[in-house]
Amino acid sequence: MSPTTEKVIDALGTGRRKTSVARVRIRPGTGKLLINQRELAEYFTIDQDRQAVVAPLEYCGVRDSVDVVIRAHGGGNTGQAGACMQGIARALMHYDSDLESKLREKHFLTRDARMKERKKPGLHGARRGTQFSKR
């Protein structure tokens, strides 16, 4: 490594939603956003999911000044989008600690605790019982 080369330090963050997990890496750059080595529009086809992913970046005004690399797995599209959103917010907090209060007021750092309810014994699902027979 030559003395003129800077060592780029990445900010890391992990986001979770339902059964989805997203590992996020943020570094100074030009605004490139990759999810599982694919572009944002290619990975998330629904506009609502795309907006959720970039919401913390746009709210903090760093959309065009950082590169984001995300590895997401588990769950479905919306769950992964929520996990990416939280992971980006957590990574931004490590990238610039002054942004924490801004991220907190919009609840980007809050984990959505809603999970699928477990199946109960004697039932067909979490709450669905057996069909009632009068005779």
C-alpha positions as CSV (number, residue, x, y, z in Angstrom):
1,M,0.0,0.0,0.0
2,S,1.5,3.3,-1.0
3,P,1.6,6.2,1.4
4,T,-0.8,8.3,-0.7
5,T,-3.5,5.7,-0.7
6,E,-6.2,6.2,2.0
7,K,-7.6,3.2,3.8
8,V,-11.4,3.2,3.3
9,I,-13.2,2.3,6.5
10,D,-16.6,0.8,5.9
11,A,-19.6,1.4,8.2
12,L,-21.5,-1.8,8.9
13,G,-25.1,-2.3,10.0
14,T,-27.4,-5.3,10.4
15,G,-31.2,-5.0,9.9
16,R,-33.9,-7.5,10.6
17,R,-37.6,-7.7,9.8
18,K,-39.7,-10.8,10.3
19,T,-37.4,-13.6,9.1
20,S,-35.3,-11.4,6.8
21,V,-31.8,-10.3,7.6
22,A,-29.8,-7.6,5.7
23,R,-26.1,-7.0,6.3
24,V,-25.2,-3.5,5.1
25,R,-21.9,-1.9,4.2
26,I,-21.6,1.9,3.6
27,R,-18.5,3.6,2.2
28,P,-17.8,7.1,0.7
29,G,-18.7,7.0,-3.0
30,T,-21.0,8.1,-5.8
31,G,-24.5,6.8,-4.7
32,K,-24.3,3.2,-6.1
33,L,-26.6,0.8,-4.3
34,L,-26.3,-2.9,-4.7
35,I,-28.4,-5.6,-3.1
36,N,-27.1,-9.2,-3.6
37,Q,-24.9,-7.9,-6.4
38,R,-27.9,-6.5,-8.3
39,E,-29.1,-2.9,-8.8
40,L,-31.9,-1.6,-6.5
41,A,-34.5,-1.4,-9.3
42,E,-33.7,-4.9,-10.5
43,Y,-33.9,-6.5,-7.0
44,F,-37.0,-4.7,-5.7
45,T,-39.6,-4.4,-8.4
46,I,-42.3,-2.8,-6.2
47,D,-41.9,1.0,-5.9
48,Q,-42.9,1.0,-2.2
49,D,-40.0,-1.4,-1.3
50,R,-37.5,0.7,-3.3
51,Q,-38.6,3.9,-1.5
52,A,-38.4,2.1,1.9
53,V,-34.8,1.1,1.2
54,V,-33.5,4.5,0.2
55,A,-35.6,6.5,2.8
56,P,-32.9,6.8,5.5
57,L,-30.3,7.9,2.8
58,E,-32.6,10.5,1.4
59,Y,-33.8,11.8,4.8
60,C,-30.2,12.3,5.9
61,G,-29.2,13.8,2.5
62,V,-26.4,11.4,1.8
63,R,-28.0,9.4,-1.1
64,D,-25.4,10.6,-3.7
65,S,-22.3,10.7,-1.5
66,V,-22.1,7.1,-0.3
67,D,-22.0,3.6,-1.9
68,V,-24.2,0.9,-0.2
69,V,-23.6,-2.8,-0.6
70,I,-26.2,-5.1,1.0
71,R,-26.4,-8.9,1.4
72,A,-30.1,-9.8,2.2
73,H,-31.6,-13.2,2.8
74,G,-34.6,-14.9,4.3
75,G,-38.3,-13.8,4.2
76,G,-40.0,-12.1,1.4
77,N,-39.7,-8.9,-0.6
78,T,-41.2,-6.4,1.9
79,G,-39.5,-8.1,4.8
80,Q,-36.1,-7.7,3.1
81,A,-36.9,-4.1,2.2
82,G,-37.6,-3.4,5.9
83,A,-34.5,-5.2,6.9
84,C,-32.4,-3.2,4.4
85,M,-33.9,0.1,5.7
86,Q,-33.0,-0.7,9.3
87,G,-29.5,-2.0,8.3
88,I,-28.8,1.2,6.3
89,A,-29.9,3.4,9.2
90,R,-27.7,1.5,11.6
91,A,-24.7,1.7,9.2
92,L,-25.3,5.4,8.7
93,M,-25.3,5.8,12.5
94,H,-21.8,4.3,12.5
95,Y,-20.7,6.3,9.4
96,D,-21.7,9.6,11.0
97,S,-22.8,9.6,14.7
98,D,-24.4,13.1,14.3
99,L,-27.2,11.5,12.2
100,E,-28.5,9.3,15.1
101,S,-31.1,11.7,16.4
102,K,-32.4,12.3,12.9
103,L,-32.7,8.6,12.3
104,R,-34.4,8.0,15.7
105,E,-37.1,10.6,15.2
106,K,-38.2,8.9,12.0
107,H,-38.0,5.5,13.7
108,F,-35.5,4.1,11.2
109,L,-33.5,2.5,14.0
110,T,-36.6,0.8,15.6
111,R,-36.9,-2.9,15.1
112,D,-40.4,-4.0,13.9
113,A,-41.1,-6.7,16.5
114,R,-44.1,-8.2,14.6
115,M,-43.5,-11.8,13.8
116,K,-45.6,-14.7,12.5
117,E,-47.6,-16.3,15.3
118,R,-46.7,-19.9,15.9
119,K,-49.0,-22.9,15.2
120,K,-50.7,-24.2,18.3
121,P,-51.2,-28.0,19.0
122,G,-54.7,-29.3,18.1
123,L,-55.3,-26.5,15.6
124,H,-54.7,-26.3,11.8
125,G,-52.8,-23.0,12.1
126,A,-52.1,-20.3,14.7
127,R,-55.8,-19.8,15.4
128,R,-57.7,-21.9,12.8
129,G,-59.5,-24.7,14.6
130,T,-61.3,-27.7,13.2
131,Q,-64.6,-27.4,11.4
132,F,-67.6,-27.6,13.7
133,S,-70.0,-30.4,13.0
134,K,-73.5,-30.0,14.4
135,R,-74.4,-33.7,13.8
